[in-house]
Amino acid sequence: MGLTRVRAIFFDLDNTLIDTAGASKRGMLENSLLAFLICSDFPRRHCKNPCCPASRRNRRIIRCEKTHFQKPILSTLNVPSFILHQVIKLLKSKYHYKEEAEIICDKVQVKLSKECFHPYSTCITDLRTSHWEEAIQETKGGANNRKLAEECYFLWKSTRLQHMTLAEDIKAMLTELRKEVRLLLLTNGDRQTQREKIDACACQSYFDAIVVGGEQKEEKPAPSIFYHCCDLLGVQPGDCVMVGDTLETDIQGGLNAGLKATIWINKNGIAPLTSSPIPHYIVSSVLELPALLQNIDDKVNMSA
């Protein structure tokens, strides 16, 4: 490939290397299978602080909602039969209702959309279990049922993680890239949640270093976390490229830190807001990256 100028590539995880939105949707769908509920992308977070672990592209997610999932509905049901059996058993033996399942999941979806998580004062498991507990109580009335809420949450969570996989073509791409440049995984989010995703997709061996925002003082788009990544790899910001699907964190962060280039993964061809940061390059798939990197390198060589 001859990547003589780019020395390191920073990759975002969620919806860049793994389909977090799709996995989350399937987890919610399977958790309410008997009601045939199809929920929108998870999570929508509305904290206005861009460095907060809960901050995610809220406006862009809302605009993507109708276009992000293009596959037929039935494709989301292609899961191991034992998972479906567990869900059906849970809904029949514990919930004892059918149509209310849709209402409960709708309520949980709303609660997730308003969630602003602070890792130093809140446990993510307790918080999200409470979403289910409140939704069940609001729908059915009576006393709170924490045990049922825990079963519902952990079933959704385990199903979601099972669908978080690193595709074979992405594995092959990372393997080839790593022969010539250093690779680093840079992901925002709560430590527990992100580490569980990393373990689920088994991506550790493809990177020289992994940095989770929830384990640092600041997250993307703060320049400090990018400088920390550079230090880990022994490179300068001008040697590095940031690849991610979120303009407000991945791209803005790369620009803030003065990286060589920022590459936005725009899977749906969505026009960004006029106020959004402008990436150096836009691709529709992370698999377009090797060819683009060659182009970047050729331009550098021509200008040298």
Disulfide bonds with the S-S distance in Angstrom:
none
